[in-house]
């Protein structure tokens, strides 16, 4: 299922459950922000420890993700 479908399903679920949208929106924003700051901190520490090797590993991971998406779109 495409990611857009998930977001549509979540929004529709909130509407059907008659949930006030502000609380989940704020909580999702706060948690996402905290996790992003944590990831930045971890990335800085790993960058200092592993330097150029970590950049190469990160690049290879991005190439793998891109290749996987391309393969799944064309051949699946």
Secondary structure as UniProt FT lines:
FT   HELIX           3..16
FT   TURN            17..18
FT   HELIX           21..50
FT   HELIX           52..75
//
